[in-house]
Amino acid sequence: MADQHPSGIDRLTGTATTGHVWDGIRELNNPLPRWWVWVFYATIVWAVGYWVVYPAWPLVSSYSAGMFGWHSRTSIVTDLDDLQKLRGAMAGKIAAAPLQAIENDPEMLAFARAEAKPLFAENCAPCHGTGAAGAKGFPNLNDDDWLWGGTLDDVAQTIRHGARAADSQTRGPGGMPAFGRDGILKRDDILTVAQFVRSLSGLPVEPGADLATGQKIFADNCAVCHGPGGKGNRALGAPNLTDAIWLYGSDAATIVEGLWNGRNGQMPAWASRLDDTAIKSLAVYVHTLGGGEK
């Protein structure tokens, strides 16, 4: 605690006090370092200069443009124009070429993949992952299992118009029905057919599972989309149930949950967000990840 002199000077340091006291501790009135004061004054001058030179102040219907007439939007437009000029010739070739020709031409293929990589990272990776390996409910684009088909044209169509999206040419009329929630099947029937579905891909079933009854329930309710043998139907986006690839999971509880509440996976229609050259580049990129079909 500083010892206060009657004249307002601290006895120990000889420094004047401000008169402020907290818990018996008096505040010394030390001046700020001179270098700090000059830096503070410099920031004020800098701020005033910035207000004059760059856009800074909102007006009634616009903003102050600044003496340089610069703003970030103009800079972005200029950068994009420069990029378009740099890519122009090759982008024109991509736009005019059929998809298969792009993939067969090393120069166009390299350009398309280079253009598509950041596009995929920005637009597709949030769902399919940075390596396109997918996640629960989002398909792996590296394998040969395709809901809607894996040819170049199929991939481009899906990217362009999406799946169950707000697009007149979108993939799929609707999702999988909610057999339990909508009262189409009773819970015991759903449990029974779930065991049969697991058996289609060679997965173990519960002891005493009534596979014959499950097969009948499947034939009456599921075969219309997945086919009599569970091989799927790409026209409807109905997956093949006989392989080892499961979009949501193959455990009995997950299958029962899907049967009860249905599935209605969606993908945006990118035609309204990306130009045709970008979509073609993305289609080639996805097709060459390792799972593309001829």
Number of C-alpha atoms within 10 A of each C-alpha: 8 15 14 17 13 8 9 15 18 19 14 10 10 12 14 17 19 13 11 11 11 7 6 10 12 17 17 19 14 10 7 8 8 9 9 10 11 11 11 12 12 12 11 12 11 12 12 11 12 14 15 16 16 16 18 14 12 10 8 5 5 8 11 15 17 17 12 10 11 13 13 9 9 11 11 11 11 12 12 12 13 12 11 12 11 11 13 13 10 14 20 11 13 22 17 12 15 13 18 14 13 22 22 10 10 11 11 19 21 15 16 25 20 14 18 22 16 13 17 22 15 11 14 19 16 13 17 20 17 14 13 21 16 19 13 12 16 18 21 21 22 17 16 14 20 21 18 20 19 23 18 22 19 17 24 22 23 22 24 25 21 22 25 21 19 12 16 9 15 19 24 17 11 15 16 17 18 18 21 20 14 12 10 14 17 13 16 10 16 23 21 21 28 28 23 25 23 19 16 18 16 12 15 13 16 10 6 6 15 15 17 12 14 20 23 14 19 24 17 11 16 21 18 14 18 21 17 14 14 22 17 21 18 18 13 17 23 22 22 22 20 18 13 14 17 17 15 15 14 18 14 18 12 13 21 21 17 21 23 22 15 18 16 14 14 16 18 20 23 20 17 11 12 15 12 16 19 21 23 27 30 26 28 25 24 24 23 17 14 12 17 23 17 9
